[in-house]
Amino acid sequence: MQMRRLLWVIGLFYVLFYAANESGWAQEPPPSGCKVAVVEGDLEAGKNLWRPIGDGLTAWFQATRSGWILRIIPAAGVVADHDYAELATPPYQSVTPLALTTDFSFRAQDAVGWNPRRFHFATSPAQFGRLLAAYQRYRASGWKSGPSEAALTEQIGHAAEGKLTILDAKLEPGMADQGKMAASVSSRFEQTAHTLVAAPNGNPSDLGRLLWVRFRLELALPAGFRPEKSLLVAEKKCASL
């Protein structure tokens, strides 16, 4: 119980940090080059979506019963327990900008209202390996602050930056009161294009349901990264997204 409470506290700090610092990670600019790859697409409830981003990596919107989880994974091979975005975007096992879902008591409109969402991701197997090793040492320490936490924070600081923007959405709104966690980040629902749909049985649920989302994914690429040829790649000054 204490560990779960600690993870929720860390999660609240993280989402509040991002809400207050819209430029993203405030410690230092991401080590991106001067190019940003843009991926756009549509998500449908219950369906996975894969988009190759280059250098053997794929952006995977993994469908869940409550929405989608954004994962960055190798394009080939077995999908591991952890992915390139998850380990670079704490907190773990808690509220995360990678989860476009109604988990953690987010209503469907809260999930859409958290817009845009900023995250980080490893861009090579070597960088992922360093992140994973640092994560495992931190976990083995019992999530205690100290050298292992500092080492993990340092590795996260070297990760590239990404931004997920919801361009349009269709949803069944939830009828529950907005939770404090959702209220801390979900402030842009009215500014985001959306269509409300009535529940098919006429009985709306507490959290509602995400039916469809049109998105834009922007990825700041480090020097030497070879983006997928089909992607739109824009030149940009070396700064946060």
MARBA-3410 file (N, C-alpha, C, O; in Angstrom, 1 decimal):
241
0.8,-1.2,0.0,0.0,0.0,0.0,0.9,1.3,0.0,0.6,2.2,-0.7 ~ 2.0,1.2,0.8,2.8,2.4,0.9,3.5,2.6,-0.5,3.6,3.8,-0.9 ~ 4.0,1.6,-1.1,4.6,1.7,-2.4,3.6,2.3,-3.5,4.0,3.1,-4.2 ~ 2.4,1.8,-3.4,1.4,2.3,-4.4,1.2,3.8,-4.2,1.0,4.6,-5.1 ~ 1.1,4.2,-2.9,0.8,5.6,-2.6,2.0,6.4,-3.1,1.9,7.5,-3.6
3.3,5.9,-2.9,4.5,6.6,-3.3,4.4,6.8,-4.8,4.7,7.9,-5.3 ~ 4.0,5.8,-5.6,4.0,5.9,-7.0,2.9,6.9,-7.5,3.2,7.7,-8.4 ~ 1.8,7.0,-6.8,0.8,8.0,-7.1,1.3,9.4,-6.8,1.0,10.3,-7.6 ~ 2.0,9.6,-5.7,2.6,10.9,-5.4,3.6,11.3,-6.4,3.6,12.5,-6.9 ~ 4.5,10.4,-6.9,5.4,10.7,-7.9,4.7,11.0,-9.2,5.1,11.9,-9.9
3.6,10.3,-9.5,2.8,10.5,-10.7,2.2,11.9,-10.7,2.2,12.6,-11.7 ~ 1.7,12.3,-9.5,1.0,13.6,-9.4,2.1,14.7,-9.6,1.8,15.7,-10.3 ~ 3.3,14.5,-9.0,4.3,15.5,-9.2,4.7,15.7,-10.6,4.9,16.8,-11.1 ~ 4.8,14.5,-11.3,5.2,14.5,-12.7,4.2,15.2,-13.6,4.6,16.1,-14.4 ~ 3.0,14.9,-13.5,2.0,15.5,-14.4,1.8,17.0,-14.1,1.6,17.8,-15.0
1.9,17.4,-12.8,1.9,18.8,-12.4,3.1,19.6,-13.0,3.0,20.7,-13.4 ~ 4.2,18.9,-13.0,5.4,19.5,-13.5,5.3,19.8,-15.0,5.6,20.9,-15.5 ~ 4.7,18.8,-15.7,4.5,19.0,-17.1,3.4,20.1,-17.4,3.5,20.8,-18.4 ~ 2.4,20.1,-16.6,1.4,21.1,-16.8,1.9,22.5,-16.6,1.5,23.5,-17.3 ~ 2.8,22.7,-15.7,3.4,24.0,-15.4,4.5,24.4,-16.3,4.9,25.5,-16.5
5.1,23.4,-17.0,6.2,23.6,-17.9,5.9,23.1,-19.3,6.4,22.0,-19.6 ~ 5.1,23.8,-20.1,4.7,23.3,-21.3,5.8,23.1,-22.3,5.6,22.5,-23.4 ~ 7.0,23.7,-22.1,8.1,23.4,-23.0,8.7,22.1,-22.8,9.6,21.7,-23.5 ~ 8.2,21.3,-21.8,8.7,19.9,-21.7,9.7,19.8,-20.6,9.5,20.4,-19.5 ~ 10.7,18.9,-20.7,11.6,18.6,-19.7,12.4,19.8,-19.4,13.1,20.4,-20.3
12.4,20.3,-18.2,13.0,21.6,-17.8,14.4,21.6,-17.4,15.1,22.6,-17.4 ~ 15.0,20.4,-17.1,16.3,20.4,-16.7,17.3,20.8,-17.7,18.3,21.5,-17.4 ~ 17.1,20.3,-19.0,18.0,20.6,-20.1,17.3,20.3,-21.4,16.4,19.4,-21.4 ~ 17.6,21.0,-22.5,17.0,20.7,-23.7,17.4,19.2,-24.1,18.5,18.8,-23.8 ~ 16.5,18.5,-24.8,16.8,17.2,-25.2,17.9,17.2,-26.2,18.1,18.1,-27.0
18.7,16.1,-26.3,19.9,16.0,-27.2,19.4,15.7,-28.6,20.0,14.9,-29.2 ~ 18.5,16.4,-29.1,18.0,16.2,-30.4,18.9,17.0,-31.4,19.5,18.0,-31.0 ~ 18.8,16.6,-32.6,19.5,17.4,-33.6,18.6,18.6,-34.0,18.0,19.2,-33.1 ~ 18.5,18.9,-35.2,17.6,20.0,-35.7,16.6,19.5,-36.6,16.2,20.2,-37.6 ~ 16.1,18.3,-36.4,15.0,17.8,-37.2,13.9,17.2,-36.4,14.2,16.6,-35.3
12.7,17.4,-36.8,11.5,16.8,-36.1,10.7,16.0,-37.1,10.3,16.5,-38.2 ~ 10.5,14.7,-36.8,9.7,13.9,-37.7,8.3,13.9,-37.2,8.0,13.9,-36.0 ~ 7.4,14.0,-38.2,6.0,14.1,-37.9,5.2,12.9,-38.4,5.3,12.5,-39.5 ~ 4.4,12.3,-37.5,3.6,11.1,-37.8,2.1,11.5,-37.5,1.9,12.0,-36.4 ~ 1.2,11.3,-38.5,-0.2,11.6,-38.2,-1.0,10.3,-38.5,-0.6,9.5,-39.4
-2.1,10.2,-37.9,-3.0,9.0,-38.1,-4.2,9.0,-37.3,-4.5,10.0,-36.6 ~ -5.0,8.0,-37.5,-6.3,7.9,-36.8,-6.2,6.6,-35.9,-5.7,5.6,-36.3 ~ -6.8,6.7,-34.7,-6.9,5.6,-33.8,-8.4,5.2,-33.7,-9.2,6.1,-33.5 ~ -8.6,3.9,-33.8,-10.0,3.4,-33.6,-10.0,2.5,-32.4,-9.1,1.7,-32.2 ~ -11.1,2.6,-31.6,-11.2,1.8,-30.4,-11.0,0.4,-30.6,-11.6,-0.2,-31.6
-10.1,-0.3,-29.8,-9.9,-1.7,-29.9,-8.9,-2.1,-31.0,-8.7,-3.3,-31.2 ~ -8.3,-1.2,-31.7,-7.4,-1.5,-32.8,-6.1,-0.9,-32.6,-5.9,0.2,-32.2 ~ -5.0,-1.8,-32.8,-3.7,-1.3,-32.7,-3.3,-0.5,-34.0,-3.9,-0.6,-35.0 ~ -2.3,0.3,-33.8,-1.7,1.1,-34.9,-0.2,1.1,-34.8,0.3,1.4,-33.7 ~ 0.5,0.8,-35.9,1.9,0.8,-35.9,2.4,1.8,-37.0,1.8,1.9,-38.1
3.4,2.6,-36.7,4.0,3.5,-37.6,5.5,3.5,-37.5,6.0,3.9,-36.4 ~ 6.2,3.1,-38.5,7.7,3.1,-38.4,8.2,4.5,-38.4,7.7,5.4,-39.1 ~ 9.2,4.7,-37.5,9.8,6.0,-37.4,11.2,6.1,-37.9,11.8,7.2,-38.0 ~ 11.9,5.0,-38.1,13.2,5.0,-38.6,14.2,4.3,-37.7,13.9,4.1,-36.5 ~ 15.4,4.0,-38.2,16.5,3.3,-37.5,16.0,2.1,-36.7,16.4,1.8,-35.6
15.1,1.4,-37.4,14.6,0.1,-36.8,13.6,0.2,-35.7,13.4,-0.7,-35.0 ~ 13.0,1.4,-35.5,12.1,1.6,-34.4,10.7,1.9,-35.0,10.5,2.4,-36.1 ~ 9.7,1.6,-34.2,8.3,1.7,-34.6,7.5,2.4,-33.4,7.7,2.0,-32.2 ~ 6.6,3.3,-33.7,5.7,3.8,-32.8,4.4,2.9,-32.8,3.8,2.8,-33.8 ~ 4.1,2.4,-31.7,3.0,1.4,-31.5,2.0,2.0,-30.6,2.2,2.2,-29.4
0.8,2.3,-31.1,-0.4,2.6,-30.3,-1.1,1.3,-29.9,-1.9,0.8,-30.7 ~ -0.7,0.8,-28.7,-1.3,-0.5,-28.3,-2.7,-0.3,-27.8,-2.9,0.4,-26.8 ~ -3.6,-1.0,-28.4,-5.0,-0.9,-28.0,-5.2,-1.6,-26.7,-4.7,-2.7,-26.5 ~ -6.0,-1.0,-25.8,-6.4,-1.6,-24.5,-7.9,-1.5,-24.4,-8.5,-0.9,-25.3 ~ -8.5,-2.0,-23.4,-9.9,-1.9,-23.2,-10.3,-0.5,-22.9,-11.5,-0.1,-23.0
-9.4,0.4,-22.5,-9.7,1.8,-22.1,-9.1,2.8,-23.0,-9.3,4.0,-22.7 ~ -8.5,2.4,-24.1,-7.9,3.4,-25.0,-6.6,2.9,-25.7,-6.7,1.8,-26.3 ~ -5.5,3.6,-25.6,-4.3,3.2,-26.2,-3.1,3.6,-25.3,-3.1,4.6,-24.6 ~ -2.0,2.8,-25.4,-0.7,3.1,-24.8,0.3,3.3,-25.9,0.4,2.5,-26.8 ~ 0.9,4.5,-25.9,2.0,4.7,-26.9,3.3,4.1,-26.5,3.7,4.3,-25.4
3.8,3.3,-27.4,5.1,2.6,-27.1,6.0,2.8,-28.2,5.6,2.8,-29.4 ~ 7.3,2.9,-28.0,8.3,2.9,-29.0,9.1,1.6,-28.9,9.7,1.3,-27.8 ~ 9.1,0.8,-29.9,9.6,-0.6,-29.9,10.5,-0.8,-31.1,10.3,-0.1,-32.1 ~ 11.4,-1.8,-31.0,12.1,-2.3,-32.2,11.1,-2.8,-33.3,10.1,-3.4,-32.9 ~ 11.4,-2.5,-34.5,10.5,-2.9,-35.6,10.4,-4.5,-35.8,9.5,-5.0,-36.3
11.5,-5.1,-35.4,11.6,-6.6,-35.5,12.0,-7.2,-34.2,12.5,-6.5,-33.3 ~ 11.6,-8.5,-34.0,11.9,-9.2,-32.8,10.8,-9.2,-31.8,9.7,-8.7,-32.1 ~ 11.0,-9.8,-30.7,10.0,-10.0,-29.6,9.9,-8.7,-28.9,10.9,-8.0,-28.5 ~ 8.6,-8.3,-28.6,8.4,-7.1,-27.8,8.7,-7.4,-26.3,8.2,-8.3,-25.7 ~ 9.6,-6.6,-25.8,10.1,-6.8,-24.4,9.1,-6.3,-23.4,8.1,-5.7,-23.8
9.4,-6.5,-22.1,8.5,-6.1,-21.0,8.5,-4.5,-21.0,7.5,-3.9,-20.6 ~ 9.6,-3.9,-21.3,9.7,-2.5,-21.3,10.0,-1.9,-22.7,10.5,-2.6,-23.5 ~ 9.6,-0.7,-22.9,9.8,-0.1,-24.3,10.6,1.2,-24.2,10.9,1.7,-23.1 ~ 11.0,1.7,-25.3,11.9,2.8,-25.4,11.3,4.1,-24.9,12.1,5.0,-24.4 ~ 10.0,4.2,-24.9,9.4,5.5,-24.4,9.0,5.3,-22.9,9.2,6.2,-22.1
8.6,4.1,-22.5,8.1,3.9,-21.1,9.3,4.2,-20.1,9.1,4.9,-19.1 ~ 10.5,3.7,-20.4,11.5,3.8,-19.4,12.1,5.3,-19.4,12.7,5.7,-18.4 ~ 11.9,6.0,-20.5,12.4,7.4,-20.5,11.3,8.4,-20.1,11.6,9.6,-20.0 ~ 10.1,7.9,-19.7,9.1,8.8,-19.3,8.5,8.4,-18.0,7.4,7.7,-17.9 ~ 9.1,8.7,-16.8,8.5,8.3,-15.5,7.3,9.2,-15.3,7.2,10.2,-16.0
6.5,8.9,-14.3,6.6,7.8,-13.4,6.3,6.5,-14.0,5.7,6.4,-15.0 ~ 6.6,5.4,-13.2,6.3,4.1,-13.7,5.1,3.5,-12.9,4.9,3.8,-11.7 ~ 4.3,2.7,-13.6,3.1,2.1,-13.0,2.2,3.1,-12.4,1.6,2.9,-11.3 ~ 2.1,4.2,-13.1,1.2,5.3,-12.6,0.8,6.2,-13.7,0.9,5.8,-14.9 ~ 0.2,7.3,-13.4,-0.2,8.2,-14.5,0.9,8.6,-15.4,2.0,8.9,-14.9
0.7,8.5,-16.7,1.7,8.8,-17.7,1.1,9.4,-18.9,0.0,9.1,-19.3 ~ 1.8,10.3,-19.6,1.3,10.9,-20.8,1.3,9.9,-21.9,0.7,10.2,-23.0 ~ 1.9,8.8,-21.8,1.9,7.7,-22.8,0.5,7.0,-22.8,0.3,6.3,-23.8 ~ -0.3,7.1,-21.8,-1.5,6.4,-21.7,-2.7,7.3,-22.1,-3.1,8.2,-21.4 ~ -3.2,7.1,-23.4,-4.4,7.8,-23.8,-5.5,6.9,-23.5,-6.1,6.3,-24.4
-5.9,6.9,-22.2,-6.9,6.0,-21.7,-7.7,6.6,-20.7,-7.5,7.7,-20.2 ~ -8.7,5.8,-20.2,-9.5,6.2,-19.0,-9.0,5.5,-17.8,-9.8,5.3,-16.8 ~ -7.8,5.1,-17.8,-7.2,4.5,-16.6,-7.0,5.6,-15.5,-7.0,6.8,-15.8 ~ -6.8,5.1,-14.3,-6.5,6.1,-13.2,-7.6,7.1,-13.0,-7.4,8.2,-12.6 ~ -8.8,6.6,-13.3,-10.1,7.4,-13.1,-10.1,8.7,-14.0,-10.8,9.6,-13.7
-9.4,8.6,-15.1,-9.6,9.7,-16.1,-10.9,9.4,-16.9,-11.1,8.3,-17.4 ~ -11.7,10.4,-17.0,-12.9,10.2,-17.9,-12.4,10.4,-19.3,-11.3,10.9,-19.6 ~ -13.2,10.0,-20.3,-12.8,10.1,-21.7,-12.5,11.5,-22.0,-11.5,11.8,-22.8 ~ -13.3,12.5,-21.6,-13.1,13.9,-21.9,-11.8,14.4,-21.2,-11.1,15.3,-21.7 ~ -11.4,13.8,-20.0,-10.2,14.1,-19.4,-9.0,13.7,-20.2,-8.0,14.4,-20.4
-9.1,12.5,-20.8,-8.0,11.9,-21.6,-7.8,12.8,-22.8,-6.6,13.1,-23.2 ~ -8.9,13.3,-23.4,-8.7,14.2,-24.6,-8.2,15.6,-24.1,-7.5,16.2,-24.9 ~ -8.6,16.0,-23.0,-8.3,17.3,-22.5,-6.8,17.4,-22.1,-6.3,18.6,-21.9 ~ -6.1,16.3,-21.9,-4.7,16.3,-21.6,-4.0,16.5,-23.0,-3.7,15.5,-23.6 ~ -3.8,17.7,-23.4,-3.4,17.9,-24.8,-2.6,19.2,-24.9,-3.2,20.3,-24.6
-1.4,19.2,-25.4,-0.7,18.0,-25.9,-0.1,17.2,-24.8,-0.1,17.7,-23.6 ~ 0.5,16.1,-25.1,1.2,15.3,-24.1,2.7,15.2,-24.5,3.0,15.0,-25.7 ~ 3.6,15.4,-23.6,5.0,15.3,-23.9,5.6,14.1,-23.2,5.3,13.8,-22.1 ~ 6.6,13.6,-23.8,7.3,12.4,-23.3,8.7,12.3,-23.8,9.1,13.2,-24.6 ~ 9.4,11.3,-23.4,10.8,11.1,-23.9,11.0,9.7,-24.4,10.2,8.8,-24.0
12.0,9.4,-25.2,12.2,8.1,-25.7,13.6,7.9,-26.1,14.3,8.8,-26.5 ~ 14.1,6.6,-25.9,15.4,6.2,-26.3,15.4,6.1,-27.9,14.4,5.7,-28.4 ~ 16.5,6.3,-28.5,16.5,6.3,-30.0,17.5,5.2,-30.5,17.7,5.1,-31.7 ~ 18.0,4.4,-29.7,18.9,3.3,-30.1,18.9,2.2,-29.1,18.6,2.4,-27.9 ~ 19.2,1.0,-29.5,19.3,-0.1,-28.6,20.3,0.1,-27.5,20.1,-0.3,-26.3
21.4,0.8,-27.8,22.4,1.1,-26.8,21.9,2.0,-25.7,22.1,1.8,-24.5 ~ 21.2,3.1,-26.1,20.6,4.0,-25.2,19.5,3.3,-24.3,19.4,3.5,-23.1 ~ 18.7,2.5,-25.0,17.7,1.7,-24.2,18.3,0.8,-23.2,17.9,0.7,-22.1 ~ 19.5,0.2,-23.6,20.2,-0.7,-22.7,20.6,0.0,-21.4,20.6,-0.5,-20.3 ~ 21.2,1.2,-21.6,21.6,2.0,-20.5,20.4,2.4,-19.6,20.5,2.4,-18.4
19.3,2.8,-20.2,18.1,3.2,-19.5,17.6,2.0,-18.7,17.3,2.1,-17.5 ~ 17.6,0.8,-19.3,17.1,-0.4,-18.6,18.0,-0.8,-17.5,17.4,-1.1,-16.4 ~ 19.3,-0.7,-17.6,20.2,-1.0,-16.5,20.0,-0.1,-15.4,20.0,-0.5,-14.2 ~ 19.9,1.2,-15.7,19.7,2.2,-14.6,18.3,2.0,-13.9,18.2,2.1,-12.7 ~ 17.3,1.7,-14.7,16.0,1.4,-14.1,16.0,0.2,-13.2,15.4,0.2,-12.1
16.7,-0.9,-13.6,16.7,-2.1,-12.8,17.5,-1.9,-11.5,17.1,-2.4,-10.5 ~ 18.6,-1.1,-11.6,19.3,-0.8,-10.3,18.4,0.1,-9.4,18.4,-0.1,-8.2 ~ 17.7,1.0,-10.0,16.8,1.9,-9.1,15.7,1.0,-8.5,15.4,1.2,-7.3 ~ 15.1,0.1,-9.3,14.1,-0.7,-8.8,14.6,-1.7,-7.7,14.0,-1.9,-6.7 ~ 15.8,-2.2,-7.9,16.4,-3.1,-6.9,16.7,-2.3,-5.6,16.8,-3.0,-4.5
16.9,-1.0,-5.7,17.2,-0.3,-4.4,15.9,0.0,-3.6,16.0,0.5,-2.5 ~ 14.7,-0.5,-4.1,13.5,-0.2,-3.5,12.9,1.2,-3.7,12.2,1.7,-2.9 ~ 13.3,1.7,-4.9,12.8,3.0,-5.3,13.3,4.1,-4.4,12.6,5.1,-4.2 ~ 14.5,3.9,-3.8,15.0,4.9,-2.8,15.8,6.0,-3.6,16.5,5.7,-4.6 ~ 15.7,7.2,-3.1,16.5,8.3,-3.6,18.0,8.0,-3.3,18.3,7.4,-2.2
18.9,8.4,-4.2,20.3,8.1,-3.9,21.0,8.0,-5.3,20.5,8.5,-6.3 ~ 22.1,7.3,-5.3,22.9,7.2,-6.5,22.2,6.5,-7.7,22.3,6.9,-8.8 ~ 21.4,5.5,-7.4,20.7,4.8,-8.4,19.6,5.6,-9.1,19.4,5.6,-10.3 ~ 18.9,6.4,-8.2,17.9,7.4,-8.8,18.6,8.5,-9.6,18.1,8.8,-10.7 ~ 19.7,9.0,-9.1,20.5,10.0,-9.9,20.9,9.5,-11.2,20.9,10.2,-12.2
21.4,8.2,-11.2,21.9,7.6,-12.5,20.7,7.4,-13.5,20.9,7.7,-14.7 ~ 19.6,7.1,-13.0,18.4,6.9,-13.9,18.0,8.3,-14.4,17.7,8.4,-15.6 ~ 18.0,9.3,-13.6,17.6,10.6,-14.0,18.5,11.1,-15.0,18.1,11.8,-16.0 ~ 19.8,10.8,-14.9,20.8,11.3,-15.9,20.5,10.6,-17.2,20.6,11.3,-18.3 ~ 20.2,9.3,-17.3,19.9,8.7,-18.5,18.7,9.2,-19.2,18.6,9.4,-20.4
17.7,9.5,-18.4,16.4,10.1,-18.9,16.7,11.5,-19.5,16.1,11.8,-20.6 ~ 17.6,12.2,-18.9,18.0,13.5,-19.5,18.6,13.5,-20.8,18.7,14.5,-21.5 ~ 19.2,12.3,-21.2,19.8,12.1,-22.5,18.8,11.7,-23.6,19.2,11.6,-24.8 ~ 17.6,11.3,-23.2,16.6,10.8,-24.1,16.1,11.9,-25.0,16.1,13.1,-24.7 ~ 15.6,11.5,-26.2,15.0,12.5,-27.1,13.6,12.8,-26.7,13.0,12.2,-25.8
13.0,13.9,-27.2,11.7,14.4,-26.8,10.7,14.1,-27.9,10.9,14.2,-29.1 ~ 9.5,13.8,-27.4,8.3,13.7,-28.3,7.1,14.4,-27.8,7.0,14.7,-26.6 ~ 6.2,14.7,-28.7,5.0,15.4,-28.3,3.8,14.7,-29.1,3.9,14.6,-30.3 ~ 2.8,14.4,-28.4,1.6,13.8,-28.9,0.4,14.8,-28.8,0.1,15.2,-27.7 ~ -0.1,15.2,-29.9,-1.2,16.2,-30.0,-2.5,15.5,-30.5,-2.4,14.9,-31.5
-3.6,15.7,-29.8,-4.9,15.2,-30.3,-5.5,16.3,-31.2,-5.7,17.4,-30.7 ~ -5.7,16.0,-32.4,-6.3,16.9,-33.4,-7.8,16.9,-33.4,-8.4,17.9,-33.7 ~ -8.4,15.7,-33.1,-9.8,15.5,-33.1,-10.1,14.3,-32.4,-9.3,13.4,-32.3 ~ -11.3,14.1,-31.9,-11.7,12.9,-31.1,-13.2,12.7,-31.2,-14.0,13.7,-31.3 ~ -13.6,11.5,-31.0,-15.0,11.1,-30.8,-15.1,10.3,-29.6,-14.3,9.3,-29.4
-16.0,10.6,-28.7,-16.0,9.9,-27.4,-17.4,9.9,-26.8,-18.3,10.7,-27.1 ~ -17.6,8.9,-25.9,-18.8,8.9,-25.0,-18.3,9.5,-23.7,-17.5,8.9,-23.1 ~ -18.8,10.7,-23.3,-18.3,11.3,-22.1,-18.7,10.6,-20.9,-19.7,9.9,-20.8 ~ -17.8,10.6,-19.9,-18.1,10.0,-18.6,-18.9,11.0,-17.7,-18.7,12.2,-17.8 ~ -19.7,10.4,-16.8,-20.5,11.2,-16.0,-20.0,11.4,-14.6,-20.6,12.2,-13.8
-18.9,10.8,-14.2,-18.3,11.0,-12.9,-17.7,12.4,-12.7,-17.4,13.0,-13.7 ~ -17.6,12.8,-11.5,-16.9,14.1,-11.2,-15.4,13.9,-11.6,-14.8,12.8,-11.5 ~ -14.8,15.0,-12.1,-13.4,15.0,-12.5,-12.5,14.7,-11.3,-12.7,15.4,-10.3 ~ -11.6,13.8,-11.4,-10.7,13.5,-10.3,-9.6,14.6,-10.2,-9.3,15.3,-11.2 ~ -9.0,14.7,-9.0,-7.9,15.7,-8.9,-6.8,15.5,-9.8,-6.2,16.4,-10.3
-6.4,14.2,-10.0,-5.3,13.9,-10.9,-5.5,14.4,-12.3,-4.7,15.0,-12.9 ~ -6.7,14.1,-12.8,-7.1,14.5,-14.1,-7.2,16.0,-14.2,-6.8,16.6,-15.2 ~ -7.7,16.7,-13.2,-7.9,18.1,-13.2,-6.6,18.8,-13.3,-6.5,20.0,-13.8 ~ -5.5,18.2,-12.8,-4.2,18.8,-12.8,-3.6,19.0,-14.2,-2.7,19.8,-14.4 ~ -4.1,18.2,-15.2,-3.5,18.2,-16.5,-4.5,18.4,-17.7,-4.2,18.8,-18.8
-5.8,18.0,-17.4,-6.8,18.0,-18.4,-7.6,19.3,-18.5,-8.7,19.4,-18.1 ~ -6.9,20.3,-19.1,-7.5,21.6,-19.1,-7.9,22.1,-20.5,-8.4,23.2,-20.6 ~ -7.7,21.3,-21.5,-7.8,21.8,-22.9,-8.8,21.0,-23.7,-8.7,20.8,-24.9 ~ -9.8,20.4,-23.0,-10.9,19.7,-23.7,-11.7,20.6,-24.6,-11.9,20.2,-25.8 ~ -12.1,21.7,-24.1,-12.9,22.6,-24.9,-12.1,23.2,-26.1,-12.7,23.5,-27.1
-10.8,23.3,-26.0,-10.0,23.8,-27.1,-9.6,22.7,-28.1,-9.1,23.1,-29.2 ~ -9.9,21.5,-27.8,-9.6,20.4,-28.7,-10.9,20.0,-29.5,-11.9,19.8,-28.9 ~ -10.7,19.9,-30.8,-11.9,19.4,-31.6,-12.4,18.1,-31.1,-11.6,17.2,-30.9 ~ -13.7,17.9,-31.0,-14.2,16.6,-30.5,-15.7,16.5,-30.9,-16.4,17.5,-31.1 ~ -16.2,15.3,-30.9,-17.6,15.0,-31.0,-18.1,14.1,-29.9,-17.4,13.1,-29.6
-19.1,14.5,-29.2,-19.7,13.7,-28.2,-20.7,12.7,-28.7,-21.6,13.1,-29.5 ~ -20.7,11.5,-28.3,-21.6,10.4,-28.7,-22.3,9.9,-27.5,-21.7,9.6,-26.5 ~ -23.6,9.7,-27.6,-24.4,9.1,-26.5,-24.1,7.6,-26.4,-23.8,6.9,-27.4 ~ -24.1,7.1,-25.2,-23.9,5.7,-25.0,-25.0,4.9,-25.7,-26.2,5.3,-25.7 ~ -24.7,3.7,-26.3,-25.6,3.0,-27.1,-26.9,2.5,-26.4,-27.9,2.4,-26.9
-26.7,2.3,-25.1,-27.8,1.8,-24.3,-28.6,2.9,-23.5,-29.5,2.6,-22.8 ~ -28.1,4.1,-23.8,-28.7,5.3,-23.1,-28.3,5.4,-21.6,-28.8,6.3,-20.9 ~ -27.4,4.6,-21.2,-26.9,4.7,-19.8,-25.4,5.0,-19.8,-24.6,4.1,-19.8 ~ -25.0,6.2,-19.7,-23.6,6.6,-19.8,-22.9,6.1,-18.5,-23.5,5.9,-17.5 ~ -21.6,5.8,-18.7,-20.8,5.2,-17.6,-20.1,6.3,-16.9,-20.1,7.5,-17.3
-19.4,6.0,-15.8,-18.7,6.9,-15.0,-17.5,7.6,-15.8,-17.3,8.8,-15.7 ~ -16.8,6.7,-16.5,-15.6,7.2,-17.2,-15.8,7.4,-18.7,-15.0,8.1,-19.3 ~ -16.9,6.9,-19.3,-17.1,7.1,-20.7,-16.2,6.2,-21.5,-15.6,5.2,-21.0 ~ -16.1,6.5,-22.8,-15.3,5.6,-23.7,-14.7,6.5,-24.9,-15.4,7.3,-25.4 ~ -13.5,6.2,-25.2,-12.8,6.8,-26.3,-13.1,6.0,-27.6,-12.8,4.8,-27.6
-13.7,6.6,-28.6,-14.1,5.8,-29.8,-13.1,6.0,-30.9,-12.9,5.1,-31.7 ~ -12.6,7.2,-31.1,-11.7,7.5,-32.2,-10.9,8.8,-31.9,-11.4,9.7,-31.3 ~ -9.7,8.8,-32.4,-8.8,9.9,-32.1,-7.9,10.1,-33.4,-7.3,9.2,-33.9 ~ -7.9,11.4,-33.8,-6.9,11.7,-34.9,-5.7,12.4,-34.1,-6.0,13.3,-33.3 ~ -4.5,12.0,-34.4,-3.4,12.5,-33.7,-2.2,13.0,-34.6,-2.2,12.7,-35.8
-1.4,13.8,-34.0,-0.1,14.2,-34.6,1.0,13.8,-33.6,1.0,14.2,-32.4 ~ 2.0,13.1,-34.0,3.1,12.7,-33.2,4.4,13.4,-33.7,4.8,13.2,-34.9 ~ 5.0,14.2,-32.9,6.3,14.9,-33.3,7.4,14.3,-32.5,7.4,14.3,-31.3 ~ 8.5,14.0,-33.2,9.6,13.3,-32.6,10.9,14.1,-32.9,11.3,14.2,-34.1 ~ 11.5,14.7,-31.9,12.8,15.4,-32.1,13.9,14.3,-32.2,14.1,13.5,-31.3
14.6,14.4,-33.3,15.6,13.3,-33.6,17.0,13.7,-33.4,17.4,14.8,-33.7 ~ 17.8,12.8,-32.8,19.2,13.2,-32.5,20.0,13.1,-33.8,19.6,12.5,-34.8 ~ 21.2,13.7,-33.8,22.0,13.7,-35.0,22.4,12.3,-35.3,22.7,11.5,-34.5 ~ 22.3,12.0,-36.6,22.6,10.6,-37.1,21.5,9.7,-37.2,21.6,8.6,-37.8 ~ 20.3,10.1,-36.6,19.1,9.2,-36.7,18.6,9.3,-38.1,18.4,10.4,-38.6
18.3,8.1,-38.6,17.8,8.0,-40.0,16.3,7.8,-40.0,15.8,6.7,-39.8 ~ 15.5,8.9,-40.2,14.0,8.8,-40.1,13.5,8.0,-41.3,14.1,7.9,-42.3 ~ 12.3,7.4,-41.0,11.6,6.6,-42.1,11.4,7.6,-43.3,10.9,8.7,-43.1 ~ 11.6,7.1,-44.5,11.5,8.0,-45.7,10.1,8.5,-45.9,10.0,9.6,-46.5 ~ 9.1,7.8,-45.4,7.7,8.3,-45.7,7.3,9.4,-44.8,6.2,10.0,-45.0
8.1,9.7,-43.7,7.7,10.7,-42.7,8.0,12.1,-43.2,9.0,12.3,-44.0 ~ 7.2,13.0,-42.8,7.5,14.4,-43.0,8.5,14.8,-41.9,8.3,14.7,-40.7 ~ 9.7,15.4,-42.4,10.7,15.8,-41.5,11.0,17.3,-41.7,11.3,17.7,-42.8 ~ 10.8,18.0,-40.6,11.0,19.4,-40.6,12.3,19.9,-40.0,12.6,19.3,-38.9 ~ 12.9,20.9,-40.6,14.1,21.4,-39.9,13.6,22.3,-38.8,12.6,23.1,-38.9
14.4,22.3,-37.7,14.0,23.1,-36.5,15.2,23.4,-35.7,16.1,22.7,-35.7 ~ 15.2,24.6,-35.0,16.3,24.9,-34.1,16.3,23.9,-33.0,15.3,23.3,-32.7 ~ 17.5,23.7,-32.5,17.7,22.7,-31.5,17.2,23.2,-30.2,17.9,23.8,-29.4 ~ 15.9,22.9,-29.9,15.3,23.3,-28.7,14.1,22.4,-28.4,13.8,21.5,-29.2 ~ 13.5,22.6,-27.3,12.3,21.7,-26.9,11.2,21.9,-27.9,11.0,22.9,-28.5
10.4,20.8,-28.1,9.3,20.8,-28.9,8.2,21.8,-28.4,7.1,22.0,-29.0
END
